[in-house]
Amino acid sequence: MTQDLFAGIAVTDYAAALPWYERLFGRPPSFLPNEVEAVWKVAEHRYVYIVEDPERAGNALVLAFVDDLEDRVAAVARRGVEPAKRETYEGGVTKVVYRDADGNEISFGGGPG
């Protein structure tokens, strides 16, 4: 049985948030379900979406563990988005945190080496 995962991020202003997320993900949305929602396919059967919902905005915590962390962080920086912080944990696992204008936390993590 195939299962799809959708991780939602509420934003205050969809039109203002969309360009930032396009820079973060490096491309336009994979699809637009309606006028206040955008969806990016980040892996097979895995999606991240933003939706305008001011009452919920600013509370998301999303982490994608990737095998190309340093290349990804460099590519995001070239598109003008800098991390809010970077943490390295015991054993060498690294987490790079980005925050949108609402304070939502979108992170990429990677293992040592």
All heavy atoms as an XYZ file, in Angstrom:
881
protein
N       0.838     -1.176      0.000
C       0.000      0.000      0.000
C       0.885      1.242      0.000
O       1.751      1.408      0.848
C      -0.898     -0.010      1.234
C      -1.765      1.219      1.334
S      -2.982      1.132      2.663
C      -1.985      1.578      4.064
N       0.666      2.123     -0.950
C       1.399      3.374     -1.034
C       0.749      4.404     -0.131
O      -0.469      4.519     -0.089
C       1.401      3.896     -2.481
O       2.020      2.923     -3.315
C       2.160      5.202     -2.583
N       1.582      5.149      0.586
C       1.090      6.239      1.418
C       1.812      7.515      1.025
O       3.022      7.513      0.845
C       1.336      5.956      2.902
C       0.536      4.811      3.442
C       0.744      4.637      4.939
O       1.626      5.242      5.539
N      -0.077      3.804      5.543
N       1.060      8.589      0.881
C       1.643      9.891      0.610
C       1.659     10.693      1.906
O       0.712     10.628      2.685
C       0.823     10.651     -0.433
C       0.936     10.040     -1.821
O       1.904      9.298     -2.077
O       0.063     10.317     -2.656
N       2.726     11.443      2.115
C       2.846     12.299      3.290
C       2.828     13.751      2.830
O       3.597     14.141      1.941
C       4.156     12.015      4.028
C       4.486     12.966      5.174
C       3.475     12.813      6.309
C       5.891     12.733      5.670
N       1.954     14.556      3.414
C       1.881     15.985      3.163
C       2.171     16.708      4.474
O       1.443     16.526      5.450
C       0.490     16.381      2.657
C       0.234     16.014      1.230
C      -0.130     14.722      0.895
C       0.363     16.951      0.217
C      -0.376     14.364     -0.416
C       0.120     16.603     -1.112
C      -0.246     15.303     -1.425
N       3.249     17.503      4.505
C       3.590     18.308      5.677
C       3.149     19.736      5.394
O       3.630     20.364      4.441
C       5.093     18.255      5.940
N       2.233     20.248      6.212
C       1.657     21.560      5.974
C       2.292     22.653      6.801
O       2.632     22.454      7.962
N       2.432     23.822      6.176
C       2.989     25.000      6.829
C       2.006     26.144      6.628
O       1.790     26.600      5.498
C       4.361     25.370      6.233
C       5.338     24.195      6.374
C       4.898     26.641      6.886
C       6.636     24.383      5.617
N       1.413     26.608      7.720
C       0.475     27.731      7.647
C       1.254     29.040      7.587
O       2.213     29.238      8.340
C      -0.452     27.720      8.855
N       0.829     29.921      6.697
C       1.455     31.232      6.546
C       0.388     32.319      6.670
O      -0.788     32.076      6.406
C       2.209     31.364      5.203
C       3.356     30.354      5.133
C       1.275     31.201      4.011
N       0.829     33.496      7.060
C      -0.093     34.622      7.202
C      -0.554     35.141      5.851
O      -1.730     35.412      5.643
C       0.581     35.764      7.989
O       0.971     35.256      9.269
C      -0.351     36.936      8.180
N       0.395     35.286      4.914
C       0.116     35.886      3.612
C       0.700     34.997      2.523
O       1.905     34.988      2.292
C       0.719     37.292      3.568
C       0.455     38.040      2.289
O       0.132     37.421      1.253
O       0.572     39.278      2.311
N      -0.164     34.267      1.846
C       0.261     33.314      0.812
C       1.092     33.999     -0.274
O       2.166     33.519     -0.638
C      -0.972     32.645      0.199
C      -0.684     31.843     -1.036
C      -0.180     30.547     -0.944
C      -0.914     32.370     -2.298
C       0.089     29.805     -2.082
C      -0.648     31.639     -3.435
C      -0.150     30.361     -3.325
O       0.120     29.629     -4.455
N       0.606     35.121     -0.804
C       1.295     35.806     -1.902
C       2.695     36.256     -1.498
O       3.630     36.215     -2.304
C       0.474     36.991     -2.395
N       2.875     36.673     -0.262
C       4.187     37.103      0.216
C       5.096     35.913      0.505
O       6.303     35.983      0.292
C       4.033     37.956      1.473
N       4.539     34.809      0.982
C       5.334     33.634      1.353
C       5.804     32.830      0.148
O       6.884     32.240      0.170
C       4.527     32.735      2.287
N       5.007     32.795     -0.905
C       5.304     31.946     -2.058
C       6.701     32.159     -2.633
O       7.440     31.184     -2.817
C       4.232     32.126     -3.131
C       4.379     31.252     -4.372
C       4.311     29.771     -4.021
C       3.299     31.617     -5.386
N       7.148     33.395     -2.898
C       8.491     33.573     -3.463
C       9.611     33.064     -2.551
O      10.619     32.534     -3.023
C       8.606     35.087     -3.683
C       7.212     35.590     -3.685
C       6.424     34.656     -2.820
N       9.444     33.217     -1.243
C      10.469     32.732     -0.309
C      10.581     31.214     -0.400
O      11.689     30.662     -0.446
C      10.139     33.168      1.120
C      11.235     32.869      2.100
C      12.308     33.650      2.388
C      11.367     31.688      2.902
N      13.102     33.027      3.338
C      12.543     31.811      3.662
C      10.608     30.530      3.048
C      12.981     30.844      4.556
C      11.042     29.555      3.935
C      12.214     29.714      4.675
N       9.459     30.526     -0.432
C       9.488     29.065     -0.523
C      10.000     28.593     -1.875
O      10.678     27.563     -1.957
C       8.106     28.480     -0.198
C       7.882     28.425      1.292
C       7.282     29.476      1.975
C       8.328     27.350      2.044
C       7.111     29.446      3.347
C       8.171     27.300      3.415
C       7.564     28.353      4.062
O       7.420     28.317      5.429
N       9.729     29.335     -2.923
C      10.289     28.986     -4.231
C      11.808     29.088     -4.198
O      12.499     28.242     -4.782
C       9.714     29.895     -5.321
C       8.268     29.588     -5.632
C       7.643     30.526     -6.642
O       8.055     31.713     -6.709
O       6.734     30.077     -7.351
N      12.342     30.094     -3.501
C      13.798     30.201     -3.361
C      14.339     29.081     -2.473
O      15.384     28.499     -2.769
C      14.191     31.567     -2.803
C      14.023     32.696     -3.806
C      14.680     34.005     -3.381
N      14.409     34.419     -2.019
C      13.345     35.125     -1.627
N      12.432     35.484     -2.503
N      13.203     35.473     -0.373
N      13.638     28.775     -1.383
C      14.094     27.708     -0.490
C      14.166     26.368     -1.226
O      15.168     25.661     -1.142
C      13.159     27.592      0.719
C      13.541     26.507      1.736
C      14.816     26.896      2.487
C      12.399     26.266      2.708
N      13.114     26.033     -1.957
C      13.061     24.736     -2.652
C      13.711     24.769     -4.031
O      13.920     23.721     -4.640
C      11.617     24.245     -2.761
C      11.023     23.849     -1.442
C       9.889     24.472     -0.959
C      11.598     22.851     -0.666
C       9.330     24.108      0.255
C      11.057     22.480      0.554
C       9.927     23.115      1.016
N      14.017     25.958     -4.530
C      14.730     26.069     -5.795
C      13.873     25.880     -7.030
O      14.406     25.663     -8.119
N      12.563     25.995     -6.873
C      11.685     25.807     -8.029
C      10.266     26.242     -7.664
O       9.924     26.334     -6.485
C      11.693     24.365     -8.487
C      11.153     23.384     -7.471
C      11.341     21.938     -7.927
N      10.703     20.987     -7.068
C      11.110     20.594     -5.873
N      12.207     21.119     -5.370
N      10.466     19.699     -5.176
N       9.437     26.441     -8.686
C       8.029     26.732     -8.430
C       7.342     25.511     -7.813
O       7.873     24.390     -7.861
C       7.446     27.025     -9.813
C       8.606     27.186    -10.722
C       9.767     26.487    -10.091
N       6.163     25.695     -7.271
C       5.431     24.558     -6.695
C       5.168     23.472     -7.740
O       5.048     23.752     -8.932
C       4.112     25.175     -6.232
C       4.346     26.640     -6.175
C       5.426     26.947     -7.149
N       5.053     22.253     -7.261
C       4.714     21.127     -8.133
C       3.277     21.229     -8.614
O       2.959     20.850     -9.732
C       4.924     19.802     -7.398
O       6.259     19.701     -6.959
N       2.424     21.725     -7.737
C       1.046     22.004     -8.135
C       0.398     22.980     -7.165
O       0.874     23.184     -6.054
C       0.217     20.721     -8.310
C       0.076     19.850     -7.100
C      -1.025     19.947     -6.264
C       1.031     18.879     -6.817
C      -1.170     19.117     -5.165
C       0.900     18.040     -5.719
C      -0.212     18.163     -4.885
N      -0.689     23.602     -7.649
C      -1.420     24.621     -6.895
C      -2.867     24.155     -6.750
O      -3.659     24.304     -7.680
C      -1.367     25.962     -7.621
C       0.029     26.526     -7.878
C      -0.018     27.669     -8.877
C       0.676     26.962     -6.583
N      -3.240     23.596     -5.593
C      -4.600     23.084     -5.410
C      -5.675     24.165     -5.451
O      -6.809     23.900     -5.841
C      -4.574     22.427     -4.035
C      -3.148     22.261     -3.690
C      -2.392     23.303     -4.448
N      -5.328     25.366     -5.019
C      -6.284     26.480     -5.005
C      -5.492     27.779     -4.906
O      -4.267     27.762     -4.975
C      -7.296     26.319     -3.854
C      -6.607     26.191     -2.509
O      -5.853     27.067     -2.098
N      -6.836     25.081     -1.823
N      -6.179     28.885     -4.735
C      -5.517     30.195     -4.783
C      -4.729     30.560     -3.522
O      -4.024     31.573     -3.506
C      -6.528     31.301     -5.107
C      -7.629     31.472     -4.090
C      -8.782     30.476     -4.251
O      -8.849     29.745     -5.251
O      -9.606     30.419     -3.324
N      -4.791     29.762     -2.470
C      -4.038     30.064     -1.245
C      -3.224     28.867     -0.750
O      -2.899     28.757      0.427
C      -4.972     30.568     -0.113
C      -5.599     31.900     -0.480
C      -6.015     29.531      0.240
N      -2.847     27.989     -1.677
C      -2.100     26.791     -1.301
C      -1.145     26.406     -2.421
O      -1.508     26.447     -3.592
C      -3.086     25.655     -1.035
C      -2.491     24.435     -0.408
C      -3.564     23.428      0.013
O      -4.766     23.668     -0.237
O      -3.177     22.409      0.581
N       0.098     26.049     -2.054
C       1.111     25.610     -3.008
C       1.787     24.361     -2.457
O       2.064     24.283     -1.259
C       2.145     26.704     -3.238
N       2.068     23.394     -3.335
C       2.606     22.104     -2.918
C       3.887     21.794     -3.693
O       3.920     21.902     -4.921
C       1.572     20.974     -3.170
C       2.124     19.636     -2.692
C       0.244     21.293     -2.515
N       4.932     21.389     -2.962
C       6.185     20.948     -3.568
C       6.370     19.463     -3.293
O       6.295     19.025     -2.141
C       7.382     21.695     -2.977
C       7.488     23.095     -3.438
C       8.258     23.575     -4.472
C       6.839     24.239     -2.881
N       8.089     24.917     -4.596
C       7.217     25.360     -3.627
C       5.940     24.418     -1.833
C       6.753     26.632     -3.362
C       5.472     25.685     -1.568
C       5.878     26.777     -2.324
N       6.644     18.706     -4.334
C       7.020     17.299     -4.159
C       8.498     17.300     -3.801
O       9.333     17.783     -4.557
C       6.777     16.510     -5.436
C       7.087     15.045     -5.294
C       6.737     14.281     -6.566
C       6.974     12.794     -6.364
N       6.585     12.037     -7.565
N       8.837     16.768     -2.619
C      10.230     16.780     -2.164
C      10.887     15.415     -2.281
O      12.105     15.306     -2.212
C      10.343     17.335     -0.727
C       9.921     18.807     -0.689
C       9.517     16.533      0.259
N      10.097     14.371     -2.457
C      10.580     13.006     -2.676
C       9.375     12.174     -3.099
O       8.229     12.656     -3.059
C      11.213     12.430     -1.405
N       9.624     10.966     -3.489
C       8.529     10.095     -3.903
C       7.500      9.964     -2.783
O       7.844      9.605     -1.656
C       9.075      8.709     -4.259
C       8.071      7.805     -4.914
C       7.648      8.264     -6.306
O       8.432      8.983     -6.964
O       6.550      7.894     -6.728
N       6.283     10.356     -3.058
C       5.158     10.269     -2.118
C       5.315     11.179     -0.893
O       4.701     10.950      0.138
C       4.913      8.825     -1.664
C       4.671      7.887     -2.790
N       3.530      7.915     -3.543
C       5.448      6.908     -3.314
C       3.594      6.983     -4.474
N       4.747      6.369     -4.366
N       6.158     12.218     -1.010
C       6.383     13.140      0.104
C       6.298     14.576     -0.396
O       6.985     14.940     -1.360
C       7.745     12.883      0.743
C       7.801     11.528      1.450
C       9.236     11.145      1.763
N       9.328      9.831      2.326
C       9.449      8.726      1.605
N       9.472      8.776      0.293
N       9.538      7.552      2.193
N       5.479     15.375      0.286
C       5.184     16.727     -0.154
C       5.241     17.696      1.020
O       4.931     17.326      2.146
C       3.772     16.796     -0.762
C       3.568     15.828     -1.898
C       3.200     14.505     -1.651
C       3.749     16.233     -3.213
C       3.018     13.613     -2.697
C       3.559     15.337     -4.265
C       3.195     14.031     -4.000
O       3.021     13.150     -5.023
N       5.606     18.937      0.721
C       5.513     20.033      1.674
C       4.605     21.070      1.031
O       4.742     21.374     -0.153
C       6.895     20.649      1.976
C       6.758     21.898      2.834
C       7.799     19.632      2.656
N       3.685     21.588      1.825
C       2.804     22.612      1.266
C       2.673     23.793      2.209
O       2.839     23.659      3.419
C       1.428     22.036      0.924
C       0.556     21.645      2.088
C      -0.412     22.521      2.585
C       0.670     20.397      2.686
C      -1.235     22.158      3.642
C      -0.144     20.017      3.736
C      -1.104     20.903      4.210
O      -1.912     20.552      5.265
N       2.425     24.957      1.591
C       2.069     26.145      2.359
C       0.606     26.437      2.094
O       0.081     26.157      1.013
C       2.953     27.362      2.025
C       2.817     27.796      0.567
C       4.405     27.088      2.390
C       3.452     29.149      0.250
N      -0.039     26.981      3.112
C      -1.438     27.365      2.988
C      -1.665     28.625      3.810
O      -1.135     28.758      4.911
C      -2.388     26.225      3.433
C      -2.170     25.855      4.893
C      -3.843     26.573      3.156
N      -2.414     29.562      3.242
C      -2.723     30.776      3.986
C      -3.722     30.444      5.088
O      -4.842     30.010      4.826
C      -3.313     31.839      3.060
C      -3.484     33.175      3.748
C      -3.849     34.269      2.780
O      -3.095     34.481      1.798
O      -4.891     34.901      2.999
N      -3.266     30.616      6.327
C      -4.089     30.340      7.505
C      -3.495     31.166      8.651
O      -2.716     30.662      9.466
C      -4.064     28.844      7.825
C      -5.002     28.453      8.948
O      -5.492     29.347      9.685
O      -5.254     27.242      9.111
N      -3.823     32.461      8.695
C      -3.185     33.373      9.667
C      -3.281     32.933     11.120
O      -2.353     33.179     11.897
C      -3.920     34.696      9.447
C      -4.440     34.623      8.055
C      -4.766     33.159      7.831
N      -4.350     32.280     11.500
C      -4.493     31.870     12.901
C      -3.500     30.789     13.303
O      -3.145     30.678     14.471
C      -5.918     31.403     13.161
C      -6.927     32.532     13.098
C      -8.333     32.074     13.393
O      -8.515     30.959     13.921
O      -9.259     32.844     13.090
N      -3.053     29.982     12.358
C      -2.098     28.897     12.642
C      -0.664     29.250     12.262
O       0.258     28.485     12.575
C      -2.503     27.639     11.885
C      -3.765     27.026     12.363
C      -4.009     25.743     11.629
N      -5.229     25.122     12.105
C      -5.690     23.984     11.658
N      -5.050     23.330     10.724
N      -6.800     23.483     12.148
N      -0.449     30.334     11.562
C       0.866     30.671     11.018
C       1.925     30.812     12.099
O       1.657     31.292     13.199
C       0.774     31.965     10.212
N       3.132     30.368     11.759
C       4.289     30.565     12.618
C       4.614     29.431     13.560
O       5.563     29.531     14.335
N       3.885     28.328     13.498
C       4.096     27.244     14.456
C       4.614     25.946     13.850
O       4.715     24.947     14.544
C       2.786     26.967     15.205
C       2.374     28.149     16.050
O       3.116     28.590     16.907
N       1.193     28.677     15.792
N       4.939     25.941     12.570
C       5.374     24.710     11.915
C       6.809     24.349     12.270
O       7.667     25.213     12.440
C       5.243     24.836     10.402
N       7.042     23.054     12.356
C       8.382     22.483     12.515
C       8.491     21.349     11.503
O       7.854     20.304     11.667
C       8.587     21.923     13.918
C       8.525     22.905     15.070
C       8.508     22.166     16.406
C       9.714     23.847     15.009
N       9.276     21.562     10.452
C       9.424     20.563      9.402
C      10.903     20.282      9.227
O      11.704     21.209      9.117
C       8.815     21.059      8.070
C       9.074     20.069      6.948
C       7.326     21.326      8.230
N      11.285     19.003      9.196
C      12.676     18.603      9.002
C      12.747     17.542      7.923
O      12.022     16.543      7.979
C      13.258     18.040     10.309
C      14.609     17.326     10.207
C      15.714     18.296      9.825
C      14.935     16.624     11.510
N      13.607     17.763      6.944
C      13.877     16.763      5.911
C      15.325     16.326      6.078
O      16.240     17.156      6.051
C      13.661     17.349      4.524
N      15.544     15.041      6.264
C      16.890     14.497      6.387
C      17.355     14.149      4.983
O      16.687     13.397      4.279
C      16.870     13.267      7.298
C      18.127     13.062      8.066
C      18.411     13.823      9.178
C      19.049     12.108      7.676
C      19.574     13.641      9.897
C      20.223     11.918      8.377
C      20.487     12.688      9.499
N      18.480     14.729      4.544
C      18.949     14.577      3.166
C      20.377     14.041      3.132
O      21.112     14.150      4.110
C      18.863     15.926      2.420
C      17.414     16.417      2.352
C      19.732     16.992      3.078
N      20.762     13.486      1.982
C      22.120     12.948      1.868
C      23.083     13.931      1.205
O      24.255     13.627      1.027
C      22.120     11.612      1.121
C      21.554     11.708     -0.276
O      21.223     12.815     -0.733
O      21.426     10.643     -0.920
N      22.600     15.122      0.851
C      23.428     16.136      0.198
C      23.345     17.469      0.949
O      23.217     18.521      0.332
C      22.992     16.311     -1.250
C      21.563     16.839     -1.377
O      20.796     16.788     -0.386
O      21.207     17.310     -2.472
N      23.440     17.424      2.258
C      23.177     18.602      3.085
C      24.002     19.814      2.684
O      23.457     20.894      2.458
C      23.390     18.282      4.567
C      23.124     19.447      5.530
C      21.670     19.890      5.447
C      23.497     19.052      6.949
N      25.297     19.684      2.593
C      26.147     20.855      2.321
C      25.866     21.430      0.939
O      25.820     22.654      0.770
C      27.624     20.505      2.498
C      27.997     20.131      3.916
C      27.542     21.137      4.978
O      27.582     22.370      4.724
O      27.144     20.704      6.071
N      25.668     20.583     -0.057
C      25.329     21.063     -1.396
C      23.988     21.781     -1.386
O      23.818     22.820     -2.020
C      25.281     19.907     -2.398
C      26.650     19.311     -2.670
O      27.670     19.986     -2.417
O      26.698     18.158     -3.145
N      23.041     21.252     -0.656
C      21.708     21.854     -0.573
C      21.775     23.227      0.095
O      21.183     24.188     -0.378
C      20.760     20.934      0.186
C      19.317     21.388      0.130
C      18.429     20.332      0.736
N      18.598     19.056      0.082
C      17.664     18.470     -0.670
N      16.504     19.052     -0.850
N      17.887     17.292     -1.216
N      22.489     23.317      1.208
C      22.618     24.589      1.925
C      23.299     25.628      1.030
O      22.880     26.793      0.976
C      23.381     24.395      3.251
C      23.746     25.721      3.894
C      22.554     23.538      4.203
N      24.322     25.225      0.294
C      25.012     26.142     -0.614
C      24.073     26.608     -1.733
O      24.069     27.794     -2.094
C      26.256     25.478     -1.197
N      23.271     25.713     -2.267
C      22.337     26.070     -3.337
C      21.269     27.039     -2.830
O      20.922     28.011     -3.515
C      21.688     24.819     -3.918
N      20.767     26.795     -1.632
C      19.760     27.695     -1.046
C      20.379     29.076     -0.830
O      19.751     30.103     -1.123
C      19.189     27.104      0.260
C      18.300     28.107      0.972
C      18.421     25.815     -0.020
N      21.620     29.129     -0.371
C      22.310     30.416     -0.158
C      22.478     31.173     -1.475
O      22.306     32.394     -1.512
C      23.659     30.195      0.505
N      22.787     30.451     -2.545
C      22.916     31.107     -3.858
C      21.593     31.726     -4.308
O      21.582     32.677     -5.083
C      23.417     30.118     -4.909
C      24.896     29.797     -4.799
C      25.419     29.044     -6.006
N      24.803     27.751     -6.200
C      25.180     26.613     -5.612
N      26.194     26.617     -4.765
N      24.552     25.484     -5.866
N      20.486     31.197     -3.797
C      19.176     31.747     -4.138
C      18.739     32.831     -3.151
O      17.607     33.301     -3.190
C      18.149     30.618     -4.189
C      18.423     29.628     -5.320
C      17.299     28.642     -5.513
N      17.076     27.737     -4.398
C      17.638     26.536     -4.247
N      18.492     26.082     -5.149
N      17.342     25.784     -3.204
N      19.639     33.223     -2.239
C      19.382     34.360     -1.366
C      18.700     34.046     -0.048
O      18.206     34.947      0.617
N      18.687     32.784      0.364
C      18.071     32.421      1.645
C      19.170     31.860      2.548
O      19.829     30.879      2.207
C      16.943     31.376      1.462
C      16.333     31.010      2.805
C      15.874     31.898      0.507
N      19.350     32.505      3.683
C      20.387     32.094      4.631
C      19.748     31.392      5.833
O      18.642     31.736      6.245
C      21.183     33.309      5.112
C      22.010     33.962      4.023
C      23.116     33.064      3.485
O      23.641     32.221      4.240
O      23.452     33.220      2.294
N      20.462     30.428      6.414
C      19.924     29.733      7.594
C      19.817     30.661      8.798
O      20.609     31.583      8.966
C      20.959     28.642      7.877
C      21.920     28.641      6.765
C      21.753     29.907      5.996
N      18.840     30.376      9.631
C      18.694     31.090     10.905
C      19.687     30.549     11.923
O      20.184     31.284     12.772
C      17.270     30.946     11.424
N      19.963     29.251     11.843
C      20.964     28.651     12.731
C      21.378     27.299     12.189
O      20.720     26.707     11.333
C      20.462     28.536     14.167
C      19.336     27.556     14.386
C      18.943     27.526     15.866
C      17.764     26.608     16.086
N      17.415     26.475     17.493
N      22.488     26.825     12.722
C      23.052     25.528     12.336
C      23.470     24.838     13.620
O      24.145     25.444     14.450
C      24.247     25.755     11.412
C      24.901     24.500     10.941
C      26.120     24.856     10.074
N      26.671     23.682      9.489
C      26.534     23.314      8.225
N      25.869     24.075      7.394
N      27.065     22.200      7.791
N      23.061     23.589     13.771
C      23.401     22.830     14.973
C      24.080     21.533     14.567
O      23.661     20.886     13.613
C      22.128     22.498     15.761
C      21.323     23.713     16.175
C      19.951     23.357     16.738
O      19.430     22.275     16.426
O      19.403     24.186     17.471
N      25.120     21.160     15.311
C      25.764     19.867     15.105
C      25.660     19.094     16.405
O      25.998     19.605     17.472
C      27.233     20.026     14.678
O      27.261     20.792     13.465
C      27.874     18.673     14.424
N      25.161     17.887     16.301
C      24.904     17.058     17.472
C      25.999     16.007     17.643
O      26.787     15.750     16.733
C      23.546     16.368     17.330
C      22.414     17.339     17.178
C      21.911     17.652     15.914
C      21.852     17.976     18.275
C      20.870     18.559     15.766
C      20.818     18.892     18.134
C      20.328     19.170     16.865
O      19.316     20.073     16.726
N      26.001     15.388     18.807
C      26.936     14.314     19.078
C      26.817     13.266     17.977
O      25.720     12.914     17.560
C      26.619     13.691     20.442
C      27.650     12.698     20.900
C      27.378     12.229     22.313
O      26.918     13.033     23.143
O      27.632     11.041     22.562
N      27.936     12.807     17.489
C      27.921     11.826     16.410
C      28.000     12.458     15.032
O      28.047     11.773     14.030
N      27.974     13.789     14.976
C      28.172     14.475     13.713
C      26.937     14.787     12.900
O      27.044     15.293     11.790
N      25.755     14.500     13.403
C      24.529     14.856     12.681
C      24.361     16.369     12.740
O      24.539     16.993     13.784
C      23.305     14.146     13.292
C      22.006     14.670     12.689
C      23.413     12.637     13.093
N      24.034     16.965     11.598
C      23.880     18.413     11.492
C      22.456     18.760     11.106
O      21.831     18.075     10.297
C      24.857     18.973     10.439
O      26.184     18.665     10.848
C      24.715     20.474     10.285
N      21.955     19.852     11.664
C      20.623     20.390     11.351
C      20.800     21.854     10.978
O      21.386     22.627     11.743
C      19.701     20.242     12.560
C      18.325     20.841     12.369
C      17.512     20.649     13.661
C      16.207     21.367     13.631
N      15.498     21.270     14.925
N      20.296     22.222      9.796
C      20.356     23.596      9.327
C      18.928     24.124      9.288
O      18.071     23.557      8.609
C      21.023     23.684      7.945
C      21.068     25.131      7.464
C      22.427     23.091      7.993
N      18.683     25.194     10.038
C      17.329     25.709     10.247
C      17.115     26.992      9.446
O      17.929     27.912      9.504
C      17.096     26.006     11.750
C      15.718     26.596     11.980
C      17.309     24.757     12.585
N      15.988     27.021      8.737
C      15.534     28.218      8.034
C      14.217     28.646      8.669
O      13.441     27.807      9.111
C      15.310     27.934      6.544
C      16.574     27.533      5.832
C      16.974     26.200      5.784
C      17.377     28.485      5.227
C      18.142     25.825      5.145
C      18.556     28.118      4.589
C      18.930     26.791      4.546
O      20.090     26.435      3.917
N      13.968     29.958      8.699
C      12.695     30.466      9.228
C      12.084     31.415      8.216
O      12.754     32.330      7.723
C      12.905     31.183     10.551
C      13.207     30.232     11.678
C      12.924     30.839     13.052
N      13.259     29.866     14.070
C      14.444     29.752     14.646
N      15.420     30.554     14.317
N      14.654     28.835     15.567
N      10.818     31.191      7.927
C      10.111     32.104      7.032
C       9.701     33.359      7.789
O       9.980     33.500      8.984
C       8.943     31.398      6.339
C       7.779     31.080      7.263
O       7.757     31.501      8.441
O       6.853     30.376      6.806
N       9.025     34.281      7.126
C       8.644     35.555      7.735
C       7.692     35.395      8.910
O       7.623     36.258      9.781
C       8.013     36.462      6.676
N       6.964     34.273      8.965
C       6.042     34.019     10.075
C       6.717     33.327     11.254
O       6.109     33.171     12.307
C       4.872     33.152      9.597
C       3.937     33.907      8.679
O       3.494     35.009      9.058
O       3.648     33.396      7.583
N       7.957     32.878     11.069
C       8.657     32.159     12.124
C       8.561     30.653     12.007
O       9.067     29.931     12.864
N       7.918     30.136     10.959
C       7.886     28.691     10.736
C       9.309     28.185     10.542
O      10.122     28.851      9.894
C       7.059     28.358      9.487
C       5.593     28.618      9.697
O       4.997     28.116     10.636
N       5.000     29.402      8.808
N       9.608     27.025     11.098
C      10.944     26.452     11.023
C      10.958     25.313     10.016
O      10.257     24.318     10.174
C      11.357     25.928     12.401
C      12.760     25.407     12.464
C      13.156     24.994     13.869
O      13.168     25.857     14.760
O      13.441     23.793     14.057
N      11.770     25.490      8.977
C      11.951     24.469      7.966
C      13.424     24.117      8.004
O      14.295     24.982      7.834
C      11.549     24.973      6.559
C      10.079     25.430      6.551
C      11.738     23.877      5.524
C       9.900     26.856      6.937
N      13.742     22.850      8.250
C      15.121     22.440      8.454
C      15.516     21.312      7.520
O      14.685     20.511      7.103
C      15.327     21.965      9.898
O      14.944     22.949     10.812
N      16.822     21.268      7.249
C      17.429     20.144      6.544
C      18.473     19.558      7.473
O      19.213     20.291      8.129
C      18.076     20.585      5.236
C      17.089     21.131      4.238
C      17.037     22.498      3.990
C      16.219     20.296      3.571
C      16.136     23.012      3.075
C      15.303     20.796      2.659
C      15.264     22.152      2.416
N      18.511     18.240      7.544
C      19.483     17.566      8.378
C      20.274     16.574      7.566
O      19.844     16.138      6.492
N      21.446     16.224      8.082
C      22.282     15.254      7.401
C      23.231     14.598      8.371
O      23.563     15.158      9.410
N      23.653     13.416      7.992
C      24.565     12.641      8.836
C      25.998     13.075      8.664
O      26.320     13.912      7.825
N      26.876     12.511      9.456
C      28.300     12.858      9.387
C      28.904     12.447      8.058
O      28.478     11.489      7.423
C      28.928     12.073     10.547
C      27.975     10.979     10.831
C      26.607     11.458     10.415
N      29.910     13.215      7.647
C      30.682     12.851      6.472
C      30.071     13.331      5.241
O      30.347     13.248      4.162
